[in-house]
Amino acid sequence: MHSTSIQSHYLLIAIAIRKSIILKGGCVMHLEVSVGRNVVVDDMPMEIVERKGKGHPDTLCDGAAEELSRLLCVYYRERTGRILHHNVDKCVLAGGRSSPRCGGGYVEEPIYVLLVGRAVLEPHNRDAGWRVPIGTMVVQDIQHWFRMQLPHLTIPGDIILDYRVKPGSEDLVANYEAGDEVPRANDTSLAVAFAPLSVTEQLVKEAETWLNSPDFKREFPAVGEDIKVMGVRQGRNIRLTVAMAFIDRYVHSTAEYYELKQLIMERLYAHLSECYLAQLPQEYNLQLDLNTADQGDDIYLTVTGTSAECGDDGQVGRGNRVNGLITPYRPMSLEASAGKNPVSHVGKVYQVMAQLIANRLVESMPQLRQV
């Protein structure tokens, strides 16, 4: 295939696994590479992209489930030298109640988080001398993780952590144990990935990342961690709508709130224009909106920096995909990777690998506009 033909199209990578083991032991992987016929996303007349920030309730659920899986992996390796069967990919957050106000309010009822899943909690040989301290992991370690994500959350007062983690079914555990040489898939799933990011996708991702960066937080301590960005592009016009939780103790009046809003929008516009738009060969018009529901004294204030304290609930799988974005104009998988074991659950392994493959193709062949 000549590079000139690649430039005007994109590559579509389709991987079909016919056996439950991967690559070794005589398994067969069929790799199909073809020229894509769809329009490149940047050339479409319209595009919509969304990103839920680190303090959004859905992102918190994804992160908590993933952190519990990571803790289990560390524990298993320390005790047995390998990662044992587990899937703790269910987490729900029930928002609390709060009374924010300029100068500082209070949380009336705490956030409730329930982690659910399956895991090996003790060895077949109980004389081995270990049992997973799952309660300690949730109550102490996951609590610490929440403290890192939401530094203005009073712990344990503002949040209750609960869990229902039980042993997995015998057949799935046996399937997992049978994969000593090559991991055996413990589920059917599909993975979708693409690269590179479109202009709109880059702007949305950078906007949330920059607004939640340590440097920005030091300059604007009133900005909470619950930041959601939606980008809508029509032609060369891009409009970013930002929903940003302000922390009430740092905002002393409604007038100060609106002054901060204006200053933040100016700073964000300058950052995105200088770092991204100015480097592009084509000209784009950028419009920013921040907390569009504000009306007079009705403003977006929180006590803790997240809407989970009162206005919103959360659940694993409703947030960003593996690449950190929600992209309805792209092929997407509804599979949630958070909390799944990283050895044999194809819902995680395939998604990560698909993204790595897409990224590597674009890096090795810069002329590709879309993979």
N, C-alpha and C positions, 0 to 999 in steps of 0.2 A: 504494500500500500504506500503510495507516494505521500510525502508530507503535505503537499498542496491540497490533497483531498481530505487529509485529517484536519487541516485548518478550518475548513468550512463545515465540519461536522463534529461529532464527539464520539468517543468510544463507549460502548455499552458492554460491561463485563458481567457475564452470567456464569455462576459457579453452581454445579449440581453435584451433590454428594449421593452416590448410590448405595453406600454402605455406612454403617454407624461408626466406622473408624476412619481416621484421616491419614491418607498418604502412605503409611507404613503397613506392613503385614498383608500386602496384596490388594489393598483397597484401590478404587478407581475414582479419580476426580476428572470430570469433564469440564474443560475450560472453553468457553465460546467467546470469541471476540468479534464484534461486528460494528459496522458503521451505523451510528445512530441517525434516526430520521427526524427526531424532535427538534424544535427550535431551541437554540441556546437561550438559557434563562435571561441573560443580560439583554437579549434582542427581543424578548417578549414585550408587548405593549404595557403589561401590568405585572406586578410582583408584590407579594405580601410575605413578610418575614417577622418572626417574633422570638424574643429571648426572655426567659424568666430568670431574674438575678438570684444570687446566693441566698437571700433572705426571703424569697417567695415561698409560701407554704408547700407547693409542689416540689420545688427544688430541695427544700429541707427534708422532705420525705425521701426523695431519691438519695440524698447525701447520707441520711441516717442509716438507710438500708445498706448502702455501699460500705459505710464505715463498720457496721456490724459484721459484714462479710469479711472485711479486711482484718478485723480483730480475730475472727475465728481462724482465718488462714494463718495468722501469726502464731496463735495458740497451738493449732494442729502441728505446724512445722516444728515448734519447740518441743512438743511432746512425742511426736511420731516420725518426724523427718519429712513429712509430706502433707499435702492438703487433703482433708477428708471431705466426705459428701456433706453438702449443705446448700440450701437455697433459702435465703431470708429476704426475699424480694417483695414482701408485702408490708406496707407501712401506711398508716392513715393518721392524719393530724386533724383534731377537732379544735377549732379556734376557741379562744377564751372570751372574756369580756373585759373592757377597759374604759377608762374615762380620761382621755388625753385632754390637755388644756395648755395654753401658752404659759411657759414658765415651769411646767411639770405637773403631770397627772399621776394616775395610779392604775394598776391592774386589779380588777375586781375578782375575776375568776381565771385560773391558770389555763394555759394551753395543755391539751392532752394528746400524747403521742403513743400509738400502739404499734409495736413491731411484731410481725408474725412471720413464721417460716418453719423450716425443717432443718435439723442438723444432727450430726453424731455428737451426743452429749457425753458418752462414756464408751470405752472400748469393749469389745466382746469379752475379753478377759478382764473381769473387774479387778483382778489382783494387780493389774498394771499400775494402779495407784493414781489415776487422775480422773477428774470429772470436770467438764467445761463449766466455769463459773459464769453461766449465762446471765444471771441476775446482776452480778458485779459489772459485767461488760455493759449492760444496758443502763443501770442506775448510775454508775460512776464514769465509765469511759465514753458512752454516748452522751451523757450529760456534759462532760468536758468538751466533746465535739460541738455541741450546741453553743456552749459558752464562746468557743472560737468563732463560730459563724455569726452569733448575735451578742456582741460584747455588752450591750445595754440590757440584756435579759437578766433579771435577778434569778439566780439558781440556788436552791430548788423552788423558790416561791412562785415564780411565774410559769413554771412548766412541770407537768407530771409525765414521767416516762414509764411505760408498761410494756409487757412482752408476753407473747404466747409462742414459744419456740419448742417444738417437740421432735422426736426422732422421725426420720423419713420412713417411707414404706420399705419393706424388705426387698421387693423386686428392684426398686431404684437404687438402693444401697448396694445390692449384689451386682447390678449392672455397672455401677461406679467402681466397685472393687475389682471387677474383672478386667479393667483397663489399665493394668500395671504398666505394660509396655507402651500402649497407645490408648489415649483416653477414648472411651465409648460415649457417644452422644446420649444424653439422658432425656432428650426432648426433640420434637420436630420444630423447626423454626426457619425463618428466612431473614436475611440481612440485606440492607440497602445502604449504599454510600455514594457520595459524589464529590467531585473536586473540579476546579478550585471554587472558592466561594464567590458569589456574584458581588457586585458593588454594594447592593442593598444589604446582603448578608454580612459583608465585612463591616459596614457602618453600624448595623444593629449590634453585632457582637462587640465591636470596639466601644460603642457608647456605654453599654452596661458594664463592661470590664473596667473602663476608665473611671466611671462614676463610683464604682465599688473598690477602687484601688486605694491602698494605704495613703498614698500622697494626697489624693483628693479628699479623703476622709480627714486628714490632718488639717487641711485648709478649710473644709466645710464640715465640722463635727455634727451639724444639725441633720446631715443626710444619713438616713438609715440604710440598712442592707437590702430591704425589699424594694427592688427596682425592676420594673418590667418595661421592655422597649418593643414597640411594634413599628415596623417600617413598611410603608406603602409607596411603591414606585409606579408612576404613570408616565411612560415615556422617559424623559430625562429629569422629571420632577420627583424628588424623594421627600416624603414627609415622615419624620420620626415622632411618634407620640410616646412620651415617657411618663410612667406612673411611678412616683418616688415617695416613699414614706419619710416624712420629716420626724425628728425626735423632739418632743415638745419641750424638754428641759433647756434646749438651746435656742428656742424661739420664744421671745418675750412679748411679742405683740403680733397682731395680724399684719400690720404695716411692715414689720421686719420680715415676716414670712414672704410677702410678695416681693420685697426687695431682694431676698435671697433667691427666689425663683428666677427673677430677671437676670441676676448675676450668673447663676448656674447655667441658664440657657445661653448666655453670651459666651461663657467659657467653653461650653460643650461645642457650640457652633464653630468657634475658633479652632478648637482641637481637631475636630473632624475635617474641617476645611483644609487646614495646614498639613495634617498627617496623611490624609487619604485623597480628598477630592482634587487637591492641587497637583497630585502626581498622575492623574488620569489623562489619557489623550483626548477624551471627550469631556465636554462641560456638562455638569449636573447642577440643578437648582435644589438646594437643601432648605427644608422648613422644619423647625422644631416646635413642639408643643409639650408643655409640662403640666401635669395634674389638671387636666382640662375640666374636671368636675368641680373645681373650686368655685364657690359663689359667695362673695362677701366674707363673712366670718366663718362660713363652712369650708374648712380647709383640711388638707390631708395631713393630720398630725397623729403620731403614735407615741406611746410611752417607751416602747422597746425597739422600734425601727423595723417592725414587721407587721403586716396586716393580720398575721396569725393570732395576734393578741385579741382581735375582736371581729374583723371584717371578713375573714376568709378561712377556708379549710384547705387541706392538702391531701394528696395521694400519690403513691409511686406510679410512674408511667404517664402522668398528665403534663409533664414538663418538657424540658429540652431533650432532643435526641442525643446520640453519642457525640455528635460534633458540636453540641452546645446551642443548637438552634431548633426552632420549629419552622418548617419550610413547606407549606402546603403546595407550592408550585414545583416541588421536586418529588421524585419517587421517595416514599418513606415507609418504614416499618413501624407498626404499632407496638412491637415488642419492647418491653422495658428491660434494660440491661442491669439496672441497679440492684444489688443484693444477690445476684446469681453467682454461683461458684465459677471461678475463672479457669477451671480445668476442663469440664465436660459440658457445661451448659451452652449450647450453641446460640442461645438467645443473647449471650454476652460475647462469647469468643468470636463468632462469625461477624458480629457487628463491628467489633474493634478491628478485626483483620480486614474486613471490607474497606473500612476507612483508611487503613494503612496502605492497602493496595492502590486505592484511588489517589491518595496523596503521592505515592511513589511514582505512579505513572505520570502525573503532572510535573513532578520535579525532574524526572528523567527526559520528558518530552515537552518542553515549555510551549511548543506550538499547539498543543491540545487546548482547546477552549473549554471543553466540558467532558468529563468522564463520568 
